[in-house]
Each structure stands twice: as C-alpha cells, then as structure tokens.
Amino acid sequence: MRIVYSNAMDFKVIIEALTRLIDEATLSFTNAGLDLTAIDRAHISLLKLHFPKEAFEEFDVNDQLNFGFNTQYLEKIMSSARKKEKMEIEINDESQAIIRMLGDPRKEFIVRNIEVPVQEIPELKLDYDVRAKINSSGFKKAISEISSVSDSVEIDSNESELKLRSKGEVEVEVEFTKDIGGLQEIELKKPSVSSYSSEYLEDILILTRLSGFINLLYAEQKPLQLEFNMENGGNVVYLLAPQMG
C-alpha cells in the first residue's frame, strides 16, 4: 500500500486537532479512500475524516488496511512538515508504516502499527434547524475572543444573521451577516438558540486552516456540527454535544 498527498500541512493540522481529543486513533485505508472516526476522552465530541482516493496524487490501495497510532507521537512526526511538502505513506508490512516528507531534505519515519480498541460510534440522525456557511477566520476570531471570558458559546440565529455570544458576567457578541460580511449562506427552519463549550471549540480552531468557509449546523439542545470541506474533496466533520440547562 502506498499513497502520496500533495500537502503534508493538511495532515499536520488534522493530527494536531486530533491530539487534543484522543490519545490513540485508527486510519482506515480502503480502495475508496481514507477514513478516521474518533470520540474524545469525555465522549462529548466526535471527529470524522474522509479523503476520497481522488484527493491523493497517488493512491495504491487494494485491500482494507487499518493503521493504529498514538496521536502525540504522530503529532511530533508531523511537526517536521513544511509548506509545499508532499507526504507519502507506505505500508508493506502491516506491523509498521513508513511516513516520508518529500521535501528538501527528504525525511523518513517508521511508525509502529498499534492495536487501538474499537470505539462504539453512535448512529446519529440529526435534524437541524439552522444551516449556515460562515467565514473560517471570522469564526476562529469569535471563538477565541469568547473563550477568553466564558466557558460557553451561545449561538443564536434568524433569517438574516447568525450570532455567537458569551454567557456570563462579561459580554462578547460577534455577528455574522451577509451585509457586514462573514455569512455567505443561511437556511433556517426556525430561529434557534443553543450553547456549547468554548473550550472544546477552541481546541479544534486549527481546523479552520483547511478551508476558507465552515458549514455550521445546529438546533436547540442538539449537537453542533462543523464541516470543513477542502478543495480536493477531503472533508473533516466535528460534532459537539450541547450544554444542557
């Protein structure tokens, strides 16, 4: 099995976010592409990754292969990735993988394939009241400001705007509209207000580097879904449980 991906920095970003959620994870290679699903240590959030085979420069995978790894160890390896470097993963022996950064100089790492306990992933069929497409950098800045003063982010929306605000003694509110900017699209079944952990959201803000816009889906007292859709067809979805009460 051998794959080549054109931008190692994408995987650097994903592994860094994953490290903040979980200690061990499994990459699943099939002839259709690459997948990963992980639930965080507290079972509050879930991250799903899918890269179709078309997202890779080279994709030579015939049979399904699972590769388990320690996230912190792989994060150290991915820290060597530089801009415009390609990444190659080769597995000839299922006990280990060879990861190469195809830059100058060329770097090669051997990573042991570890057995990772299978996580029970719940089947989620969510019906959302709000679907919005917002600017990634604006979302990152808003969450950073709110998390500095509050443990909670309240999301509020209507037909023309989406607001993120703090809950607590210090008030911070960031408004996304089509007129002011930051909001590209919004679909609304009904106005909704729901609250989520600002700490958990801050942990995955690095994912905003993957795409210029985020698809944000939510409903009152339902999980928040953030979708990071990349130009090459790669996709990262993050789900976060609501704060109750």
C-alpha positions as CSV (number, residue, x, y, z in Angstrom):
1,M,0.0,0.0,0.0
2,R,1.3,3.4,-0.9
3,I,-0.3,6.9,-1.1
4,V,1.1,10.4,-1.9
5,Y,-0.7,13.5,-0.7
6,S,0.2,16.9,-2.1
7,N,0.1,19.0,1.1
8,A,1.6,17.5,4.3
9,M,0.4,20.6,6.2
10,D,-3.2,19.4,5.9
11,F,-2.4,16.3,7.8
12,K,-0.3,18.2,10.3
13,V,-3.4,20.4,11.1
14,I,-5.7,17.4,11.4
15,I,-3.4,15.4,13.7
16,E,-2.8,18.4,15.9
17,A,-6.6,18.8,16.4
18,L,-7.0,15.1,17.0
19,T,-4.3,15.1,19.7
20,R,-6.4,17.4,21.8
21,L,-9.3,15.0,21.6
22,I,-7.9,11.5,22.0
23,D,-4.7,9.5,22.7
24,E,-5.0,6.8,20.0
25,A,-6.8,6.6,16.7
26,T,-7.0,4.4,13.6
27,L,-6.6,5.4,9.9
28,S,-8.7,3.1,7.7
29,F,-7.5,2.7,4.1
30,T,-9.8,1.2,1.5
31,N,-9.8,1.3,-2.3
32,A,-12.3,4.2,-2.0
33,G,-10.1,6.5,0.2
34,L,-9.0,7.2,3.8
35,D,-11.3,7.5,6.8
36,L,-11.0,8.1,10.5
37,T,-13.6,8.5,13.3
38,A,-12.7,9.3,16.9
39,I,-14.7,10.2,20.0
40,D,-13.0,12.4,22.6
41,R,-11.9,11.2,26.0
42,A,-15.1,12.6,27.7
43,H,-17.4,11.4,24.9
44,I,-18.6,15.0,24.3
45,S,-17.3,15.4,20.8
46,L,-16.7,13.4,17.7
47,L,-14.4,14.0,14.7
48,K,-14.8,12.3,11.3
49,L,-12.3,12.5,8.5
50,H,-12.9,11.3,4.9
51,F,-10.5,11.7,2.0
52,P,-11.6,10.1,-1.3
53,K,-9.0,8.5,-3.3
54,E,-9.2,11.4,-5.8
55,A,-7.8,13.7,-3.2
56,F,-4.4,12.0,-3.4
57,E,-1.8,12.4,-6.1
58,E,-1.1,8.7,-5.9
59,F,-3.4,6.1,-4.3
60,D,-2.4,2.5,-4.5
61,V,-4.6,0.6,-2.0
62,N,-6.1,-2.8,-3.0
63,D,-7.4,-4.2,0.3
64,Q,-8.7,-2.6,3.5
65,L,-6.0,-1.8,6.0
66,N,-6.3,-0.3,9.4
67,F,-3.4,1.7,10.9
68,G,-3.5,2.4,14.6
69,F,-1.3,5.1,16.1
70,N,-0.6,7.3,19.1
71,T,-1.7,10.8,18.3
72,Q,1.0,12.6,20.3
73,Y,3.8,10.5,18.6
74,L,2.4,11.2,15.2
75,E,2.0,14.9,16.0
76,K,5.8,15.0,16.7
77,I,6.4,13.5,13.3
78,M,4.0,15.8,11.5
79,S,5.7,18.8,13.2
80,S,8.5,18.3,10.7
81,A,6.1,19.0,7.8
82,R,6.8,22.2,5.9
83,K,4.8,24.2,3.3
84,K,4.6,22.8,-0.2
85,E,5.9,19.4,1.0
86,K,4.2,16.3,-0.1
87,M,3.6,13.4,2.2
88,E,4.0,9.7,1.4
89,I,2.7,6.8,3.5
90,E,3.9,3.3,2.6
91,I,2.9,0.1,4.3
92,N,4.5,-3.1,3.1
93,D,4.4,-4.9,6.5
94,E,1.2,-4.4,8.5
95,S,3.2,-4.1,11.6
96,Q,4.5,-0.6,10.6
97,A,4.2,2.3,8.3
98,I,6.8,4.4,6.6
99,I,5.9,8.1,6.5
100,R,8.0,10.4,4.3
101,M,8.0,14.1,3.9
102,L,9.0,14.7,0.3
103,G,10.9,18.0,0.7
104,D,14.4,19.1,0.8
105,P,15.8,17.4,2.8
106,R,13.6,14.3,2.4
107,K,12.6,12.9,5.8
108,E,11.6,9.4,6.6
109,F,9.9,8.0,9.8
110,I,8.9,4.5,10.7
111,V,5.8,4.2,12.8
112,R,4.6,1.1,14.5
113,N,1.0,-0.1,13.8
114,I,-0.6,-0.4,17.2
115,E,-3.9,-2.1,18.2
116,V,-6.4,0.5,19.1
117,P,-9.7,-0.6,20.9
118,V,-12.7,-0.2,18.6
119,Q,-14.9,2.7,19.7
120,E,-18.6,2.3,19.7
121,I,-19.7,5.1,17.4
122,P,-23.4,6.0,17.8
123,E,-25.5,6.3,14.7
124,L,-26.6,9.9,14.6
125,K,-29.5,11.0,12.5
126,L,-29.8,14.7,13.3
127,D,-32.4,17.1,12.0
128,Y,-31.0,20.6,12.1
129,D,-33.0,23.9,12.2
130,V,-30.1,26.1,11.1
131,R,-27.6,25.6,8.3
132,A,-25.1,28.4,7.7
133,K,-21.9,28.9,5.8
134,I,-19.6,31.3,7.5
135,N,-16.0,32.7,7.1
136,S,-13.5,30.4,8.8
137,S,-11.2,33.2,10.0
138,G,-14.1,35.1,11.4
139,F,-15.3,32.1,13.3
140,K,-11.8,31.5,14.7
141,K,-11.5,35.0,15.9
142,A,-15.0,35.0,17.5
143,I,-14.4,31.7,19.4
144,S,-11.0,32.9,20.6
145,E,-12.5,36.2,22.0
146,I,-15.4,34.4,23.6
147,S,-13.4,31.6,25.2
148,S,-11.1,34.2,26.9
149,V,-14.1,35.4,29.0
150,S,-16.6,32.5,29.1
151,D,-16.8,28.7,29.2
152,S,-19.8,28.8,27.0
153,V,-20.6,30.0,23.5
154,E,-24.3,30.7,22.7
155,I,-25.3,30.5,19.1
156,D,-28.4,32.5,18.0
157,S,-29.8,33.0,14.5
158,N,-32.6,34.3,12.4
159,E,-33.3,34.6,8.7
160,S,-30.6,37.2,8.1
161,E,-27.9,36.7,10.7
162,L,-26.0,34.4,13.0
163,K,-24.6,35.5,16.4
164,L,-22.0,34.0,18.7
165,R,-22.0,35.3,22.2
166,S,-20.5,34.7,25.6
167,K,-22.5,33.6,28.6
168,G,-21.5,35.1,32.0
169,E,-20.5,38.4,33.5
170,V,-18.5,39.6,30.6
171,E,-20.5,40.1,27.3
172,V,-18.9,39.4,24.0
173,E,-21.0,39.2,20.9
174,V,-19.9,38.6,17.3
175,E,-22.4,39.0,14.5
176,F,-22.2,37.3,11.0
177,T,-24.4,38.8,8.3
178,K,-24.4,38.9,4.5
179,D,-24.3,42.7,4.6
180,I,-21.5,43.2,7.1
181,G,-19.7,40.1,5.9
182,G,-18.7,36.7,7.3
183,L,-22.0,35.0,6.4
184,Q,-22.2,33.5,2.9
185,E,-25.4,31.4,3.3
186,I,-28.1,30.6,5.8
187,E,-31.0,28.3,5.7
188,L,-33.5,28.4,8.6
189,K,-36.4,26.2,9.5
190,K,-36.9,28.2,12.7
191,P,-34.9,30.6,14.9
192,S,-32.7,28.6,17.3
193,V,-30.6,29.3,20.3
194,S,-28.2,26.7,21.8
195,S,-25.0,26.7,23.9
196,Y,-21.7,24.8,23.6
197,S,-18.4,24.5,25.3
198,S,-16.0,27.3,24.2
199,E,-13.0,25.2,25.4
200,Y,-13.9,22.3,23.1
201,L,-14.4,24.7,20.2
202,E,-11.1,26.5,20.8
203,D,-9.3,23.1,20.8
204,I,-10.3,22.5,17.1
205,L,-9.8,26.0,15.8
206,I,-6.7,24.9,13.9
207,L,-9.0,23.1,11.5
208,T,-10.1,26.5,10.1
209,R,-6.8,26.4,8.2
210,L,-8.3,23.6,6.0
211,S,-11.0,25.7,4.3
212,G,-12.0,29.3,3.8
213,F,-15.5,28.7,4.9
214,I,-17.2,26.4,7.5
215,N,-20.6,24.8,7.3
216,L,-22.3,25.3,10.7
217,L,-25.4,23.2,11.5
218,Y,-27.3,23.2,14.8
219,A,-30.6,23.2,16.5
220,E,-31.7,23.9,20.1
221,Q,-30.4,21.3,22.5
222,K,-28.8,19.3,19.7
223,P,-25.1,18.7,18.8
224,L,-23.3,21.4,16.8
225,Q,-21.9,20.2,13.5
226,L,-18.9,21.9,11.8
227,E,-17.9,20.9,8.4
228,F,-14.5,21.7,6.9
229,N,-14.7,20.9,3.1
230,M,-11.5,21.1,1.3
231,E,-10.9,21.9,-2.4
232,N,-9.5,18.5,-3.2
233,G,-12.6,16.7,-1.8
234,G,-11.3,16.0,1.6
235,N,-13.7,16.6,4.5
236,V,-13.5,16.9,8.2
237,V,-16.7,16.9,10.4
238,Y,-16.7,17.9,14.0
239,L,-19.7,17.2,16.3
240,L,-20.0,18.8,19.8
241,A,-22.7,18.0,22.3
242,P,-24.8,20.9,23.6
243,Q,-24.5,22.3,27.1
244,M,-27.8,21.5,28.9
245,G,-29.7,24.0,31.0
